[in-house]
Amino acid sequence: MFQLIKKNYFLLISVFLILYFSFNLVSGERGLFSYIEKKDLLSNLKKEESSLIDRINDVDHKNSLLSINLDLDYIETLIRERFLFGKKEETIYIIKK
C-alpha cells in the first residue's frame, strides 16, 4: 500500500490540488456563484441609483418652479390637483383609480 502511494505520489497531489482549486473557483466568497450574485446586486443598485437621480432632478425642477421665478401655470396646476379648485363655469370630475 505504502509502495503504491509512493509511486503515485505526484498523481495524488495533482488530483488533490485540482479538486481544491476547482472547488474554490466555483464556491466561496470569491467564487463563480458569488461573482454572479454580486453582478446582479450591482445591476440592481445601478437601476435604483438612476431612478433616484431622476426623482431628485424632478423635485429639483419643481422646486425651481416655485422658488426662483414663480411659474403661475405650475401654481395653478398644483391648486387644481391638491385643492380641487376650478375656474368659473367649469365642472370638475373626480375619477378614482
Backbone as CSV, one residue per row, in Angstrom:
resi,resn,N_x,N_y,N_z,CA_x,CA_y,CA_z,C_x,C_y,C_z
1,MET,0.827,-1.190,0.000,0.000,0.000,0.000,0.877,1.262,0.000
2,PHE,1.865,1.224,0.913,2.778,2.364,1.000,3.576,2.536,-0.286
3,GLN,3.933,1.439,-0.901,4.668,1.465,-2.164,3.806,2.082,-3.276
4,LEU,2.515,1.743,-3.281,1.598,2.253,-4.294,1.417,3.767,-4.141
5,ILE,1.307,4.238,-2.926,1.184,5.682,-2.662,2.479,6.385,-3.037
6,LYS,3.592,5.751,-2.747,4.884,6.341,-3.059,5.079,6.464,-4.569
7,LYS,4.613,5.506,-5.340,4.754,5.544,-6.789,3.839,6.607,-7.401
8,ASN,2.643,6.733,-6.868,1.652,7.654,-7.429,1.528,8.933,-6.605
9,TYR,2.578,9.310,-5.926,2.578,10.491,-5.056,2.260,11.760,-5.860
10,PHE,2.909,11.922,-6.988,2.687,13.112,-7.819,1.253,13.157,-8.342
11,LEU,0.732,12.006,-8.746,-0.642,11.933,-9.244,-1.639,12.251,-8.145
12,LEU,-1.406,11.752,-6.960,-2.297,12.003,-5.825,-2.305,13.479,-5.444
13,ILE,-1.155,14.087,-5.370,-1.054,15.510,-5.051,-1.698,16.347,-6.146
14,SER,-1.471,15.987,-7.399,-2.059,16.733,-8.522,-3.582,16.672,-8.486
15,VAL,-4.147,15.488,-8.247,-5.608,15.345,-8.175,-6.159,16.162,-7.009
16,PHE,-5.491,16.114,-5.873,-5.937,16.884,-4.709,-5.916,18.391,-5.010
17,LEU,-4.845,18.872,-5.619,-4.756,20.301,-5.937,-5.801,20.723,-6.969
18,ILE,-6.041,19.883,-7.965,-7.061,20.203,-8.968,-8.436,20.269,-8.324
19,LEU,-8.753,19.317,-7.472,-10.045,19.337,-6.770,-10.174,20.557,-5.858
20,TYR,-9.109,20.870,-5.158,-9.118,22.017,-4.244,-9.359,23.329,-4.995
21,PHE,-8.603,23.550,-6.071,-8.743,24.802,-6.814,-10.062,24.879,-7.568
22,SER,-10.534,23.759,-8.083,-11.827,23.790,-8.788,-12.961,24.061,-7.808
23,PHE,-12.919,23.503,-6.611,-13.939,23.774,-5.602,-13.929,25.246,-5.196
24,ASN,-12.749,25.804,-4.984,-12.658,27.214,-4.599,-13.003,28.149,-5.752
25,LEU,-12.811,27.717,-6.979,-13.179,28.526,-8.129,-14.689,28.682,-8.225
26,VAL,-15.415,27.623,-7.925,-16.875,27.640,-8.055,-17.544,28.239,-6.829
27,SER,-17.143,27.828,-5.657,-17.807,28.301,-4.446,-16.859,29.191,-3.650
28,GLY,-17.334,29.666,-2.532,-16.517,30.529,-1.699,-16.865,31.988,-1.901
29,GLU,-16.215,32.835,-1.144,-16.507,34.268,-1.185,-16.083,34.904,-2.508
30,ARG,-15.072,34.361,-3.138,-14.587,34.914,-4.405,-14.860,33.964,-5.572
31,GLY,-15.814,33.070,-5.393,-16.103,32.072,-6.407,-17.037,32.572,-7.490
32,LEU,-17.374,31.671,-8.374,-18.214,31.989,-9.520,-19.632,32.346,-9.094
33,PHE,-20.203,31.583,-8.151,-21.561,31.869,-7.691,-21.634,33.230,-6.997
34,SER,-20.651,33.527,-6.197,-20.598,34.824,-5.520,-20.445,35.952,-6.524
35,TYR,-19.663,35.731,-7.563,-19.488,36.744,-8.614,-20.806,37.042,-9.314
36,ILE,-21.574,36.012,-9.624,-22.867,36.204,-10.292,-23.835,36.962,-9.386
37,GLU,-23.875,36.617,-8.099,-24.741,37.329,-7.154,-24.349,38.801,-7.040
38,LYS,-23.057,39.061,-6.959,-22.591,40.443,-6.832,-22.851,41.236,-8.106
39,LYS,-22.774,40.575,-9.251,-23.067,41.240,-10.520,-24.545,41.626,-10.592
40,ASP,-25.439,40.739,-10.154,-26.869,41.053,-10.112,-27.150,42.187,-9.128
41,LEU,-26.507,42.153,-7.989,-26.686,43.205,-6.991,-26.223,44.550,-7.540
42,LEU,-25.118,44.552,-8.265,-24.604,45.786,-8.851,-25.574,46.351,-9.880
43,SER,-26.136,45.500,-10.726,-27.088,45.993,-11.731,-28.352,46.536,-11.062
44,ASN,-28.831,45.877,-9.999,-30.000,46.385,-9.276,-29.710,47.726,-8.622
45,LEU,-28.529,47.868,-8.063,-28.167,49.135,-7.425,-28.023,50.257,-8.445
46,LYS,-27.523,49.938,-9.636,-27.407,50.961,-10.678,-28.783,51.419,-11.145
47,LYS,-29.733,50.476,-11.273,-31.103,50.847,-11.646,-31.729,51.721,-10.575
48,GLU,-31.542,51.350,-9.318,-32.097,52.141,-8.216,-31.461,53.526,-8.169
49,GLU,-30.160,53.591,-8.430,-29.471,54.884,-8.442,-30.027,55.785,-9.543
50,SER,-30.242,55.229,-10.729,-30.768,56.046,-11.828,-32.186,56.518,-11.539
51,SER,-33.014,55.671,-10.915,-34.373,56.114,-10.575,-34.342,57.194,-9.501
52,LEU,-33.440,57.080,-8.539,-33.330,58.111,-7.501,-32.805,59.421,-8.072
53,ILE,-31.881,59.339,-9.004,-31.370,60.553,-9.642,-32.486,61.244,-10.430
54,ASP,-33.321,60.444,-11.122,-34.458,61.020,-11.846,-35.440,61.697,-10.896
55,ARG,-35.702,61.065,-9.745,-36.603,61.677,-8.763,-36.028,62.974,-8.212
56,ILE,-34.722,62.975,-7.940,-34.071,64.185,-7.418,-34.154,65.306,-8.442
57,ASN,-33.898,64.990,-9.704,-33.979,66.010,-10.751,-35.397,66.543,-10.897
58,ASP,-36.387,65.671,-10.784,-37.781,66.096,-10.883,-38.153,67.027,-9.718
59,VAL,-37.766,66.656,-8.517,-38.065,67.501,-7.344,-37.305,68.820,-7.438
60,ASP,-36.091,68.775,-7.908,-35.299,69.996,-8.068,-35.946,70.939,-9.087
61,HIS,-36.452,70.357,-10.169,-37.131,71.175,-11.189,-38.402,71.809,-10.620
62,LYS,-39.181,71.019,-9.884,-40.405,71.565,-9.274,-40.067,72.643,-8.255
63,ASN,-39.006,72.449,-7.513,-38.578,73.442,-6.542,-38.158,74.735,-7.228
64,SER,-37.468,74.617,-8.349,-37.049,75.825,-9.067,-38.260,76.574,-9.636
65,LEU,-39.320,75.836,-10.012,-40.536,76.497,-10.496,-41.227,77.299,-9.401
66,LEU,-41.027,76.897,-8.153,-41.687,77.581,-7.044,-40.808,78.617,-6.355
67,SER,-39.512,78.596,-6.587,-38.651,79.483,-5.805,-37.969,80.572,-6.638
68,ILE,-37.365,80.237,-7.744,-36.569,81.219,-8.481,-37.483,82.196,-9.212
69,ASN,-38.153,81.747,-10.224,-39.147,82.542,-10.943,-40.473,81.814,-10.804
70,LEU,-41.410,82.448,-10.145,-42.689,81.781,-9.926,-43.369,81.495,-11.258
71,ASP,-43.679,80.257,-11.470,-44.382,79.836,-12.677,-45.861,79.738,-12.322
72,LEU,-46.658,80.673,-12.805,-48.065,80.732,-12.443,-48.842,79.532,-12.986
73,ASP,-48.437,79.020,-14.117,-49.107,77.835,-14.651,-48.913,76.631,-13.733
74,TYR,-47.694,76.482,-13.221,-47.427,75.364,-12.317,-48.186,75.528,-11.007
75,ILE,-48.254,76.754,-10.498,-49.001,77.008,-9.269,-50.485,76.704,-9.487
76,GLU,-51.020,77.097,-10.632,-52.417,76.803,-10.945,-52.656,75.289,-11.017
77,THR,-51.725,74.582,-11.601,-51.834,73.120,-11.668,-51.819,72.503,-10.283
78,LEU,-50.950,73.000,-9.408,-50.899,72.491,-8.038,-52.215,72.754,-7.303
79,ILE,-52.746,73.956,-7.448,-54.003,74.293,-6.770,-55.137,73.417,-7.289
80,ARG,-55.172,73.183,-8.584,-56.228,72.340,-9.156,-56.115,70.894,-8.653
81,GLU,-54.912,70.373,-8.574,-54.733,68.980,-8.155,-54.935,68.793,-6.654
82,ARG,-54.362,69.666,-5.854,-54.386,69.474,-4.401,-55.706,69.921,-3.766
83,PHE,-56.213,71.063,-4.197,-57.385,71.628,-3.527,-58.669,71.487,-4.330
84,LEU,-58.579,70.886,-5.517,-59.733,70.649,-6.381,-60.491,71.938,-6.687
85,PHE,-59.754,72.999,-6.927,-60.363,74.262,-7.334,-60.466,74.306,-8.848
86,GLY,-61.406,75.058,-9.331,-61.549,75.230,-10.761,-61.968,76.661,-11.055
87,LYS,-62.055,76.967,-12.298,-62.485,78.301,-12.704,-64.004,78.336,-12.768
88,LYS,-64.544,79.537,-12.948,-65.973,79.710,-13.047,-66.507,78.947,-14.252
89,GLU,-67.650,78.369,-14.106,-68.360,77.618,-15.139,-67.574,76.384,-15.602
90,GLU,-66.719,75.846,-14.736,-66.015,74.605,-15.026,-66.642,73.493,-14.204
91,THR,-66.662,72.313,-14.733,-67.142,71.156,-13.995,-65.939,70.269,-13.704
92,ILE,-65.803,69.897,-12.448,-64.679,69.072,-12.029,-65.193,67.665,-11.781
93,TYR,-64.567,66.700,-12.418,-64.898,65.289,-12.244,-63.749,64.624,-11.515
94,ILE,-64.072,63.888,-10.449,-63.062,63.155,-9.694,-63.167,61.692,-10.101
95,ILE,-62.098,61.170,-10.652,-62.065,59.782,-11.108,-61.165,59.022,-10.171
96,LYS,-61.736,58.047,-9.469,-60.941,57.232,-8.553,-60.395,56.041,-9.319
97,LYS,-59.153,55.724,-9.068,-58.500,54.623,-9.788,-58.875,53.294,-9.184
